[in-house]
Amino acid sequence: MAIFDAVGYEGFVDGYACLTVPDTFRETWLNSHYGTLLRKVFTKVLGPEFKDYKIRLLAPSESVPEIKLAPVPRKVARVTPPAPKKVLRRKISLYKNYTFETFVEGECNSTALRACETVVENPGDKGMNPLLVYGASGLGKTHLLQAIAARLQDTRPDFKIVYRAAYDFLRDCVSMAEASFAGDRALYAEREQKFKENYADSDVLLVDDIQLLEKAPKSQERLALLVKMLRSRGKQVVLSCDRHPSAFKKLAAGETPSRDAKIPQLSANLLAHLENCVAVGMVEPDLNTRMAVIREKSKDLPFASNDREEICRFLSIPPRANVRLIEGTLNWLRAMHTLNGVELNLTCVKQLLVSPQNDGAKLTLKNISETVAASFRVETVVLSSKRQDKGASLPRKVAMFLCRELTKESLQEVGKAFNRDYATVIASIQSLIAMMGKDDDLARRVQDIRYMLET
């Protein structure tokens, strides 16, 4: 496998097999995926003296050790040629905020971030070439690809770095095809040479959103040839896509993709490279990641100082599929403050973010019960059942408490919704209030459910 190409073996010392890897990404990968297998193999080969294995990170200047016989050098007088001058490449245009420093890491994207940082440390390394970052729109794939380009421009100024969105790549391919169809050989040769200068001579090629090439088989073939050629030269390729390669259907050579096909299609040559690449995914941001993103991107918003942390919590409670939706919410608040002078305290933020479909609508006992049940991952019917275990009684108490707090229904009506009398409702609410006074995590959880209901 490609991941083992950069793993070296230094020997067997004091019962330990010594391995070397060039970066922390491969160290973590070996330990998590092959640790047990390596121990079994070393035990079988090295016998009872084997205790365990150790992994050492190579310095940037070191290479993976190889066991080979070096020929005896012959003394030959040679004239040392002058060192070649470094060519400073023209910097490409990137979003200034799309850097590793501004990327918010979470469980949903940490693997993709580590992989991209590894590419920057060792561009062209076989174990990470090509690298495919995949995930739904708005999760930060473009941010990571541009962060790679930005960091390499600073650390490797002599590298030719090419960043292209898929549509830009498609336009460059179409311009050559137009010249070919027109029969203008001179124009075709000129555009082909320009294409070669733009792409084939690159040290690092980054192409964003390659799923947009789905209906362009000729462009797919050109990209496949580019990937193959650059890999053979030890140059780095990084691609991004909105799905894993396994979600694509393999398109036979010369076949035209169907426009009404439900399954996305890619050419066999391009798909072969994708199936053989290191693919790292990004998923919908979890609560902690949403909180971190909102804190980072709202630094310039004048939230009321006493409410800032609680506003960030309130904004992070509704699950949002991607970071763009979070940015859109913050932009809306920024516009309301700038254009209308709205004060951004917790109360005003809540009022501004009432969704249109809920505007003017009242909360009911039913939708409060459904929201609480979903939060505690129980069926709604459990709340009105005779069960008395903690898995049923706690969410029932929370539901009763919020029904009393957020609606104007009487205690009798609340009790009827849960098959309890009003005295039981009062006792349950008082019990929950006492529990929240002693348990901050429970109080936080109830407040989060309240925020979810208010939005």
KEKEVO-362252 format. One record per residue (C-alpha): residue in three letters; z, y, x. Coordinates in Angstrom, 3 decimals, always signed. Example, Ala and Ser with C-alpha at 12.3 -4.5 7.8 and 13.67 -1.06 7.14 Angstrom:
2
[pt "Ala", [+7.800, -4.500, +12.300]],
[pt "Ser", [+7.140, -1.060, +13.670]],
This chain:
455
[pt "Met", [+0.000, +0.000, +0.000]],
[pt "Ala", [-0.638, +3.607, +1.075]],
[pt "Ile", [+3.053, +4.461, +0.988]],
[pt "Phe", [+3.665, +1.994, +3.876]],
[pt "Asp", [+0.946, +3.475, +6.100]],
[pt "Ala", [+3.375, +6.119, +7.347]],
[pt "Val", [+6.396, +3.800, +7.765]],
[pt "Gly", [+7.198, +2.771, +11.320]],
[pt "Tyr", [+9.397, +0.014, +12.795]],
[pt "Glu", [+11.458, +0.941, +15.875]],
[pt "Gly", [+13.245, -2.329, +16.450]],
[pt "Phe", [+16.365, -4.393, +15.689]],
[pt "Val", [+19.597, -2.880, +17.035]],
[pt "Asp", [+23.203, -4.038, +16.377]],
[pt "Gly", [+22.161, -5.971, +13.300]],
[pt "Tyr", [+20.149, -3.116, +11.801]],
[pt "Ala", [+16.354, -2.952, +11.384]],
[pt "Cys", [+15.332, +0.606, +12.249]],
[pt "Leu", [+12.530, +2.177, +10.210]],
[pt "Thr", [+11.002, +5.654, +10.413]],
[pt "Val", [+9.394, +7.815, +7.733]],
[pt "Pro", [+7.928, +11.343, +7.973]],
[pt "Asp", [+9.739, +12.876, +4.969]],
[pt "Thr", [+12.536, +12.494, +2.422]],
[pt "Phe", [+10.093, +11.630, -0.378]],
[pt "Arg", [+9.159, +8.325, +1.265]],
[pt "Glu", [+12.769, +7.634, +2.224]],
[pt "Thr", [+13.813, +7.906, -1.446]],
[pt "Trp", [+10.765, +5.899, -2.556]],
[pt "Leu", [+11.491, +3.016, -0.136]],
[pt "Asn", [+15.171, +2.842, -1.037]],
[pt "Ser", [+14.621, +2.934, -4.810]],
[pt "His", [+11.508, +0.744, -5.093]],
[pt "Tyr", [+11.611, -1.650, -2.132]],
[pt "Gly", [+15.201, -1.641, -0.831]],
[pt "Thr", [+16.070, -5.086, -2.229]],
[pt "Leu", [+12.737, -6.589, -1.122]],
[pt "Leu", [+13.081, -5.208, +2.424]],
[pt "Arg", [+16.574, -6.695, +2.782]],
[pt "Lys", [+15.350, -10.119, +1.628]],
[pt "Val", [+12.406, -10.087, +4.041]],
[pt "Phe", [+14.459, -8.894, +7.024]],
[pt "Thr", [+17.156, -11.510, +6.302]],
[pt "Lys", [+14.531, -14.254, +6.227]],
[pt "Val", [+12.800, -13.088, +9.425]],
[pt "Leu", [+15.761, -11.880, +11.503]],
[pt "Gly", [+18.306, -14.476, +10.404]],
[pt "Pro", [+22.081, -14.222, +9.890]],
[pt "Glu", [+22.457, -11.426, +12.479]],
[pt "Phe", [+20.740, -9.019, +10.092]],
[pt "Lys", [+23.177, -6.623, +8.383]],
[pt "Asp", [+20.991, -3.949, +6.793]],
[pt "Tyr", [+18.218, -1.488, +7.593]],
[pt "Lys", [+18.377, +2.180, +8.569]],
[pt "Ile", [+15.786, +4.899, +7.961]],
[pt "Arg", [+15.244, +7.806, +10.349]],
[pt "Leu", [+13.262, +10.926, +9.429]],
[pt "Leu", [+10.627, +11.858, +11.985]],
[pt "Ala", [+10.521, +15.379, +13.359]],
[pt "Pro", [+7.360, +17.347, +12.385]],
[pt "Ser", [+5.966, +16.868, +15.893]],
[pt "Glu", [+6.561, +13.105, +15.959]],
[pt "Ser", [+4.099, +10.511, +14.768]],
[pt "Val", [+4.728, +7.070, +13.288]],
[pt "Pro", [+5.504, +4.689, +16.205]],
[pt "Glu", [+2.961, +1.975, +16.848]],
[pt "Ile", [+3.328, -1.168, +18.952]],
[pt "Lys", [+0.338, -1.275, +21.275]],
[pt "Leu", [-0.473, -1.727, +24.967]],
[pt "Ala", [-1.484, +1.491, +26.666]],
[pt "Pro", [-4.268, +1.160, +29.277]],
[pt "Val", [-3.472, +2.203, +32.845]],
[pt "Pro", [-4.764, +5.759, +33.186]],
[pt "Arg", [-7.217, +6.464, +35.931]],
[pt "Lys", [-6.789, +9.607, +37.942]],
[pt "Val", [-9.837, +11.694, +37.258]],
[pt "Ala", [-10.071, +15.328, +38.117]],
[pt "Arg", [-10.914, +17.231, +34.989]],
[pt "Val", [-11.350, +20.845, +34.169]],
[pt "Thr", [-9.048, +21.811, +31.321]],
[pt "Pro", [-11.098, +23.580, +28.681]],
[pt "Pro", [-9.659, +26.779, +27.226]],
[pt "Ala", [-7.643, +26.282, +24.051]],
[pt "Pro", [-9.712, +27.046, +20.954]],
[pt "Lys", [-8.828, +30.271, +19.237]],
[pt "Lys", [-7.175, +29.946, +15.857]],
[pt "Val", [-9.360, +31.155, +13.039]],
[pt "Leu", [-7.384, +33.089, +10.447]],
[pt "Arg", [-8.785, +32.218, +7.024]],
[pt "Arg", [-9.215, +34.743, +4.257]],
[pt "Lys", [-6.404, +34.358, +1.740]],
[pt "Ile", [-7.321, +33.139, -1.724]],
[pt "Ser", [-6.263, +34.937, -4.897]],
[pt "Leu", [-3.171, +33.396, -6.496]],
[pt "Tyr", [-0.505, +34.378, -9.017]],
[pt "Lys", [+2.202, +36.042, -6.939]],
[pt "Asn", [+5.016, +34.482, -8.992]],
[pt "Tyr", [+3.686, +30.920, -8.662]],
[pt "Thr", [+5.679, +29.825, -5.611]],
[pt "Phe", [+8.165, +27.058, -4.836]],
[pt "Glu", [+10.947, +29.646, -4.787]],
[pt "Thr", [+10.318, +30.655, -8.423]],
[pt "Phe", [+9.755, +27.114, -9.728]],
[pt "Val", [+12.717, +25.946, -11.811]],
[pt "Glu", [+13.588, +22.352, -10.997]],
[pt "Gly", [+14.989, +19.901, -13.539]],
[pt "Glu", [+15.037, +16.198, -14.297]],
[pt "Cys", [+11.707, +16.655, -16.098]],
[pt "Asn", [+9.813, +17.795, -12.979]],
[pt "Ser", [+11.860, +16.998, -9.857]],
[pt "Thr", [+9.632, +14.122, -8.688]],
[pt "Ala", [+6.482, +16.246, -8.991]],
[pt "Leu", [+8.169, +19.084, -7.076]],
[pt "Arg", [+9.293, +16.751, -4.246]],
[pt "Ala", [+5.777, +15.301, -3.979]],
[pt "Cys", [+4.172, +18.743, -3.727]],
[pt "Glu", [+6.666, +19.860, -1.085]],
[pt "Thr", [+5.882, +16.682, +0.873]],
[pt "Val", [+2.166, +17.519, +0.792]],
[pt "Val", [+2.959, +20.928, +2.286]],
[pt "Glu", [+4.993, +19.289, +5.067]],
[pt "Asn", [+2.283, +16.738, +5.941]],
[pt "Pro", [-1.100, +17.752, +4.478]],
[pt "Gly", [-3.659, +14.957, +4.692]],
[pt "Asp", [-1.093, +12.173, +5.071]],
[pt "Lys", [-2.530, +8.909, +3.730]],
[pt "Gly", [+0.541, +8.109, +1.669]],
[pt "Met", [+0.144, +11.247, -0.470]],
[pt "Asn", [-3.625, +11.662, -0.566]],
[pt "Pro", [-4.916, +12.304, -3.118]],
[pt "Leu", [-1.954, +13.554, -5.138]],
[pt "Leu", [-2.290, +13.814, -8.923]],
[pt "Val", [+0.156, +15.937, -10.924]],
[pt "Tyr", [-0.092, +15.122, -14.621]],
[pt "Gly", [+1.585, +16.325, -17.812]],
[pt "Ala", [+0.976, +18.243, -21.016]],
[pt "Ser", [-0.162, +21.843, -20.988]],
[pt "Gly", [+2.407, +24.468, -20.058]],
[pt "Leu", [+4.791, +22.291, -18.030]],
[pt "Gly", [+4.059, +23.919, -14.645]],
[pt "Lys", [+1.173, +21.962, -13.088]],
[pt "Thr", [-0.743, +25.134, -12.198]],
[pt "His", [+2.461, +26.651, -10.820]],
[pt "Leu", [+2.918, +23.709, -8.435]],
[pt "Leu", [-0.709, +23.630, -7.265]],
[pt "Gln", [-0.674, +27.358, -6.561]],
[pt "Ala", [+2.712, +27.022, -4.850]],
[pt "Ile", [+1.146, +24.478, -2.474]],
[pt "Ala", [-1.693, +26.885, -1.709]],
[pt "Ala", [+0.659, +29.840, -1.239]],
[pt "Arg", [+2.983, +27.974, +1.134]],
[pt "Leu", [+0.097, +26.556, +3.202]],
[pt "Gln", [-1.444, +30.020, +3.542]],
[pt "Asp", [+1.797, +31.129, +5.179]],
[pt "Thr", [+2.497, +28.047, +7.293]],
[pt "Arg", [-1.086, +27.011, +8.164]],
[pt "Pro", [-3.114, +30.240, +8.438]],
[pt "Asp", [-5.932, +28.379, +10.238]],
[pt "Phe", [-6.438, +26.005, +7.265]],
[pt "Lys", [-9.253, +26.529, +4.810]],
[pt "Ile", [-7.542, +26.167, +1.432]],
[pt "Val", [-9.644, +25.928, -1.720]],
[pt "Tyr", [-8.039, +26.297, -5.157]],
[pt "Arg", [-10.283, +25.924, -8.212]],
[pt "Ala", [-9.734, +25.572, -11.917]],
[pt "Ala", [-11.904, +22.782, -13.336]],
[pt "Tyr", [-14.103, +25.299, -15.159]],
[pt "Asp", [-14.817, +27.112, -11.867]],
[pt "Phe", [-15.774, +23.819, -10.242]],
[pt "Leu", [-17.988, +22.990, -13.228]],
[pt "Arg", [-19.717, +26.380, -13.022]],
[pt "Asp", [-20.493, +25.857, -9.328]],
[pt "Cys", [-21.984, +22.419, -10.106]],
[pt "Val", [-24.043, +23.793, -13.001]],
[pt "Ser", [-25.483, +26.585, -10.832]],
[pt "Met", [-26.965, +23.960, -8.487]],
[pt "Ala", [-28.275, +21.920, -11.402]],
[pt "Glu", [-30.002, +24.991, -12.868]],
[pt "Ala", [-31.801, +25.644, -9.577]],
[pt "Ser", [-32.857, +21.994, -9.399]],
[pt "Phe", [-34.204, +21.956, -12.971]],
[pt "Ala", [-36.117, +25.185, -12.281]],
[pt "Gly", [-37.817, +23.526, -9.307]],
[pt "Asp", [-36.771, +26.349, -6.979]],
[pt "Arg", [-36.103, +24.473, -3.737]],
[pt "Ala", [-35.074, +27.540, -1.781]],
[pt "Leu", [-32.548, +28.597, -4.416]],
[pt "Tyr", [-31.229, +25.027, -4.710]],
[pt "Ala", [-30.821, +24.781, -0.910]],
[pt "Glu", [-28.985, +28.109, -0.875]],
[pt "Arg", [-26.591, +27.100, -3.646]],
[pt "Glu", [-26.048, +23.643, -2.163]],
[pt "Gln", [-25.138, +25.218, +1.175]],
[pt "Lys", [-22.746, +27.583, -0.571]],
[pt "Phe", [-21.165, +24.632, -2.411]],
[pt "Lys", [-20.727, +22.806, +0.902]],
[pt "Glu", [-19.103, +25.860, +2.496]],
[pt "Asn", [-16.786, +26.335, -0.491]],
[pt "Tyr", [-15.671, +22.732, -0.885]],
[pt "Ala", [-16.786, +20.190, +1.697]],
[pt "Asp", [-15.486, +22.200, +4.665]],
[pt "Ser", [-12.016, +22.667, +3.189]],
[pt "Asp", [-8.802, +21.402, +4.786]],
[pt "Val", [-6.977, +21.325, +1.446]],
[pt "Leu", [-8.739, +21.098, -1.908]],
[pt "Leu", [-6.814, +21.752, -5.134]],
[pt "Val", [-8.564, +21.308, -8.491]],
[pt "Asp", [-6.627, +22.155, -11.649]],
[pt "Asp", [-7.049, +20.519, -15.113]],
[pt "Ile", [-9.721, +17.953, -14.242]],
[pt "Gln", [-9.642, +16.616, -17.819]],
[pt "Leu", [-11.917, +19.580, -18.644]],
[pt "Leu", [-14.707, +17.763, -16.774]],
[pt "Glu", [-14.673, +14.985, -19.383]],
[pt "Lys", [-18.056, +15.921, -20.880]],
[pt "Ala", [-19.692, +16.615, -17.499]],
[pt "Pro", [-20.417, +13.262, -15.789]],
[pt "Lys", [-22.535, +14.812, -13.009]],
[pt "Ser", [-19.703, +17.157, -12.055]],
[pt "Gln", [-17.307, +14.213, -12.112]],
[pt "Glu", [-19.546, +12.374, -9.661]],
[pt "Arg", [-19.625, +15.385, -7.336]],
[pt "Leu", [-15.855, +15.621, -7.438]],
[pt "Ala", [-15.562, +11.884, -6.708]],
[pt "Leu", [-17.856, +12.255, -3.664]],
[pt "Leu", [-15.822, +15.255, -2.474]],
[pt "Val", [-12.545, +13.368, -2.768]],
[pt "Lys", [-13.972, +10.382, -0.885]],
[pt "Met", [-15.401, +12.521, +1.910]],
[pt "Leu", [-12.313, +14.705, +2.360]],
[pt "Arg", [-10.002, +11.676, +2.427]],
[pt "Ser", [-12.161, +10.034, +5.091]],
[pt "Arg", [-11.768, +13.188, +7.210]],
[pt "Gly", [-8.005, +13.262, +6.740]],
[pt "Lys", [-8.130, +16.337, +4.515]],
[pt "Gln", [-5.722, +16.792, +1.616]],
[pt "Val", [-6.774, +16.624, -2.049]],
[pt "Val", [-4.464, +17.623, -4.917]],
[pt "Leu", [-5.566, +17.342, -8.553]],
[pt "Ser", [-3.905, +18.067, -11.867]],
[pt "Cys", [-4.571, +16.555, -15.271]],
[pt "Asp", [-3.020, +16.588, -18.733]],
[pt "Arg", [-2.523, +12.796, -18.784]],
[pt "His", [-2.038, +9.731, -16.613]],
[pt "Pro", [-5.224, +8.029, -15.293]],
[pt "Ser", [-4.466, +4.985, -17.453]],
[pt "Ala", [-5.186, +7.113, -20.541]],
[pt "Phe", [-8.867, +7.447, -19.590]],
[pt "Lys", [-11.707, +5.107, -20.435]],
[pt "Lys", [-13.940, +4.116, -17.507]],
[pt "Leu", [-17.470, +5.449, -17.963]],
[pt "Ala", [-20.235, +3.254, -16.546]],
[pt "Ala", [-22.661, +4.748, -14.014]],
[pt "Gly", [-25.403, +6.736, -15.745]],
[pt "Glu", [-23.686, +6.546, -19.135]],
[pt "Thr", [-23.344, +9.768, -21.117]],
[pt "Pro", [-19.906, +10.352, -22.632]],
[pt "Ser", [-19.825, +10.265, -26.415]],
[pt "Arg", [-18.896, +13.598, -27.971]],
[pt "Asp", [-16.977, +11.967, -30.791]],
[pt "Ala", [-15.116, +9.517, -28.527]],
[pt "Lys", [-11.403, +9.418, -29.314]],
[pt "Ile", [-10.459, +8.082, -25.871]],
[pt "Pro", [-11.051, +10.530, -22.956]],
[pt "Gln", [-13.715, +9.302, -20.540]],
[pt "Leu", [-14.173, +9.677, -16.788]],
[pt "Ser", [-16.763, +8.215, -14.454]],
[pt "Ala", [-15.906, +4.953, -12.735]],
[pt "Asn", [-16.116, +6.569, -9.268]],
[pt "Leu", [-13.709, +9.404, -10.079]],
[pt "Leu", [-11.350, +7.166, -12.025]],
[pt "Ala", [-11.204, +4.742, -9.081]],
[pt "His", [-9.804, +7.547, -6.889]],
[pt "Leu", [-7.314, +8.550, -9.584]],
[pt "Glu", [-6.088, +4.987, -10.061]],
[pt "Asn", [-5.548, +4.718, -6.296]],
[pt "Cys", [-3.735, +8.040, -5.939]],
[pt "Val", [-0.066, +8.992, -6.031]],
[pt "Ala", [+0.449, +10.153, -9.638]],
[pt "Val", [+3.593, +12.135, -10.473]],
[pt "Gly", [+4.339, +13.207, -14.025]],
[pt "Met", [+6.012, +16.163, -15.722]],
[pt "Val", [+7.595, +15.920, -19.170]],
[pt "Glu", [+9.042, +18.261, -21.793]],
[pt "Pro", [+11.929, +20.300, -20.346]],
[pt "Asp", [+15.415, +19.121, -21.285]],
[pt "Leu", [+18.242, +21.434, -22.378]],
[pt "Asn", [+19.555, +22.140, -18.863]],
[pt "Thr", [+16.057, +22.891, -17.569]],
[pt "Arg", [+15.344, +25.188, -20.529]],
[pt "Met", [+18.584, +27.036, -19.793]],
[pt "Ala", [+17.657, +27.434, -16.117]],
[pt "Val", [+14.137, +28.634, -16.982]],
[pt "Ile", [+15.459, +31.201, -19.460]],
[pt "Arg", [+18.039, +32.497, -16.960]],
[pt "Glu", [+15.339, +32.884, -14.291]],
[pt "Lys", [+12.690, +34.501, -16.490]],
[pt "Ser", [+15.026, +36.827, -18.411]],
[pt "Lys", [+16.540, +38.567, -15.387]],
[pt "Asp", [+14.652, +41.760, -16.237]],
[pt "Leu", [+15.660, +41.692, -19.923]],
[pt "Pro", [+18.585, +44.001, -20.779]],
[pt "Phe", [+20.681, +41.468, -22.654]],
[pt "Ala", [+24.158, +42.692, -23.539]],
[pt "Ser", [+26.232, +41.780, -20.481]],
[pt "Asn", [+28.968, +40.068, -22.501]],
[pt "Asp", [+26.408, +38.067, -24.463]],
[pt "Arg", [+23.883, +37.191, -21.740]],
[pt "Glu", [+24.983, +33.592, -21.113]],
[pt "Glu", [+25.422, +32.881, -24.829]],
[pt "Ile", [+21.974, +34.366, -25.592]],
[pt "Cys", [+20.419, +32.094, -22.966]],
[pt "Arg", [+22.198, +29.166, -24.590]],
[pt "Phe", [+21.014, +30.193, -28.059]],
[pt "Leu", [+17.395, +30.513, -26.856]],
[pt "Ser", [+17.497, +27.110, -25.135]],
[pt "Ile", [+18.836, +25.091, -28.090]],
[pt "Pro", [+15.596, +24.609, -30.082]],
[pt "Pro", [+13.537, +21.966, -28.222]],
[pt "Arg", [+10.392, +23.618, -26.882]],
[pt "Ala", [+7.516, +21.476, -25.672]],
[pt "Asn", [+6.690, +23.568, -22.612]],
[pt "Val", [+7.584, +26.576, -20.482]],
[pt "Arg", [+4.856, +28.743, -22.013]],
[pt "Leu", [+6.653, +28.670, -25.380]],
[pt "Ile", [+9.831, +29.829, -23.655]],
[pt "Glu", [+7.922, +32.646, -21.939]],
[pt "Gly", [+6.366, +33.613, -25.275]],
[pt "Thr", [+9.817, +33.932, -26.863]],
[pt "Leu", [+11.060, +36.118, -24.007]],
[pt "Asn", [+7.907, +38.274, -24.164]],
[pt "Trp", [+8.524, +38.817, -27.884]],
[pt "Leu", [+12.077, +40.010, -27.198]],
[pt "Arg", [+10.818, +42.222, -24.364]],
[pt "Ala", [+8.234, +43.804, -26.676]],
[pt "Met", [+10.778, +44.417, -29.455]],
[pt "His", [+13.094, +46.139, -26.990]],
[pt "Thr", [+10.359, +48.232, -25.354]],
[pt "Leu", [+8.442, +49.234, -28.499]],
[pt "Asn", [+11.242, +49.510, -31.059]],
[pt "Gly", [+14.295, +50.077, -28.881]],
[pt "Val", [+16.054, +47.014, -30.295]],
[pt "Glu", [+19.413, +46.305, -28.665]],
[pt "Leu", [+19.393, +42.785, -27.257]],
[pt "Asn", [+22.842, +41.506, -28.158]],
[pt "Leu", [+23.444, +38.040, -29.604]],
[pt "Thr", [+23.365, +39.176, -33.237]],
[pt "Cys", [+20.071, +41.091, -32.866]],
[pt "Val", [+18.426, +38.252, -30.911]],
[pt "Lys", [+19.344, +35.841, -33.697]],
[pt "Gln", [+17.824, +38.164, -36.294]],
[pt "Leu", [+14.620, +38.619, -34.292]],
[pt "Leu", [+14.080, +34.913, -33.806]],
[pt "Val", [+14.434, +33.681, -37.383]],
[pt "Ser", [+11.252, +31.627, -37.807]],
[pt "Pro", [+8.850, +32.870, -40.529]],
[pt "Gln", [+9.118, +29.616, -42.471]],
[pt "Asn", [+12.915, +30.012, -42.645]],
[pt "Asp", [+12.949, +33.763, -43.260]],
[pt "Gly", [+14.906, +34.359, -46.453]],
[pt "Ala", [+15.566, +30.674, -46.982]],
[pt "Lys", [+19.123, +29.476, -47.410]],
[pt "Leu", [+20.689, +26.554, -45.636]],
[pt "Thr", [+21.531, +23.665, -47.936]],
[pt "Leu", [+24.056, +20.868, -47.723]],
[pt "Lys", [+21.180, +18.445, -47.303]],
[pt "Asn", [+19.443, +20.048, -44.320]],
[pt "Ile", [+22.800, +20.698, -42.597]],
[pt "Ser", [+23.680, +17.011, -43.008]],
[pt "Glu", [+20.276, +15.935, -41.673]],
[pt "Thr", [+20.561, +18.196, -38.623]],
[pt "Val", [+24.083, +16.996, -37.794]],
[pt "Ala", [+23.085, +13.345, -38.261]],
[pt "Ala", [+20.071, +13.802, -35.953]],
[pt "Ser", [+22.248, +15.499, -33.329]],
[pt "Phe", [+24.737, +12.598, -33.346]],
[pt "Arg", [+21.906, +10.049, -33.629]],
[pt "Val", [+23.116, +8.420, -36.833]],
[pt "Glu", [+21.465, +7.921, -40.197]],
[pt "Thr", [+22.175, +10.647, -42.768]],
[pt "Val", [+23.487, +8.040, -45.205]],
[pt "Val", [+26.322, +7.247, -42.746]],
[pt "Leu", [+27.879, +10.661, -43.446]],
[pt "Ser", [+28.463, +9.807, -47.100]],
[pt "Ser", [+29.408, +6.167, -46.484]],
[pt "Lys", [+32.904, +4.612, -46.488]],
[pt "Arg", [+32.840, +4.045, -42.715]],
[pt "Gln", [+35.910, +5.436, -40.925]],
[pt "Asp", [+35.073, +4.667, -37.263]],
[pt "Lys", [+34.604, +7.562, -34.835]],
[pt "Gly", [+30.825, +7.144, -34.869]],
[pt "Ala", [+30.832, +8.084, -38.554]],
[pt "Ser", [+33.962, +10.199, -39.046]],
[pt "Leu", [+33.256, +12.766, -36.284]],
[pt "Pro", [+29.734, +13.728, -37.421]],
[pt "Arg", [+31.020, +13.737, -41.030]],
[pt "Lys", [+33.740, +16.245, -40.083]],
[pt "Val", [+31.205, +18.408, -38.229]],
[pt "Ala", [+28.841, +18.351, -41.206]],
[pt "Met", [+31.622, +19.311, -43.631]],
[pt "Phe", [+32.771, +22.117, -41.313]],
[pt "Leu", [+29.260, +23.596, -40.975]],
[pt "Cys", [+28.522, +23.208, -44.690]],
[pt "Arg", [+31.658, +25.233, -45.429]],
[pt "Glu", [+30.854, +27.814, -42.725]],
[pt "Leu", [+27.130, +28.336, -43.370]],
[pt "Thr", [+26.847, +27.972, -47.155]],
[pt "Lys", [+28.605, +29.410, -50.194]],
[pt "Glu", [+29.160, +25.990, -51.761]],
[pt "Ser", [+32.660, +25.207, -53.024]],
[pt "Leu", [+34.913, +22.577, -51.481]],
[pt "Gln", [+34.272, +20.389, -54.507]],
[pt "Glu", [+30.488, +20.576, -53.989]],
[pt "Val", [+30.831, +19.846, -50.261]],
[pt "Gly", [+33.059, +16.872, -51.047]],
[pt "Lys", [+30.615, +15.567, -53.644]],
[pt "Ala", [+27.792, +15.615, -51.043]],
[pt "Phe", [+29.842, +13.306, -48.804]],
[pt "Asn", [+31.496, +11.198, -51.539]],
[pt "Arg", [+34.894, +12.747, -50.800]],
[pt "Asp", [+37.349, +14.874, -52.811]],
[pt "Tyr", [+38.052, +18.504, -51.910]],
[pt "Ala", [+41.449, +17.642, -50.341]],
[pt "Thr", [+39.706, +15.292, -47.892]],
[pt "Val", [+37.224, +18.056, -47.043]],
[pt "Ile", [+40.069, +20.474, -46.238]],
[pt "Ala", [+41.829, +17.864, -44.093]],
[pt "Ser", [+38.594, +17.005, -42.240]],
[pt "Ile", [+37.821, +20.650, -41.474]],
[pt "Gln", [+41.351, +21.332, -40.224]],
[pt "Ser", [+41.229, +18.174, -38.110]],
[pt "Leu", [+37.938, +19.240, -36.498]],
[pt "Ile", [+39.245, +22.749, -35.748]],
[pt "Ala", [+42.261, +21.213, -33.983]],
[pt "Met", [+40.005, +18.845, -32.025]],
[pt "Met", [+37.730, +21.701, -30.905]],
[pt "Gly", [+40.773, +23.659, -29.719]],
[pt "Lys", [+41.575, +20.829, -27.324]],
[pt "Asp", [+38.030, +19.707, -26.435]],
[pt "Asp", [+35.684, +22.409, -25.072]],
[pt "Asp", [+32.729, +19.998, -24.945]],
[pt "Leu", [+33.085, +19.233, -28.651]],
[pt "Ala", [+33.365, +22.939, -29.478]],
[pt "Arg", [+30.214, +23.580, -27.425]],
[pt "Arg", [+28.380, +20.798, -29.226]],
[pt "Val", [+29.289, +22.138, -32.668]],
[pt "Gln", [+28.189, +25.639, -31.611]],
[pt "Asp", [+24.858, +24.256, -30.373]],
[pt "Ile", [+24.246, +22.596, -33.755]],
[pt "Arg", [+25.071, +25.905, -35.435]],
[pt "Tyr", [+22.479, +27.649, -33.228]],
[pt "Met", [+19.908, +25.017, -34.116]],
[pt "Leu", [+20.535, +25.587, -37.825]],
[pt "Glu", [+20.354, +29.378, -37.416]],
[pt "Thr", [+16.921, +29.200, -35.772]],
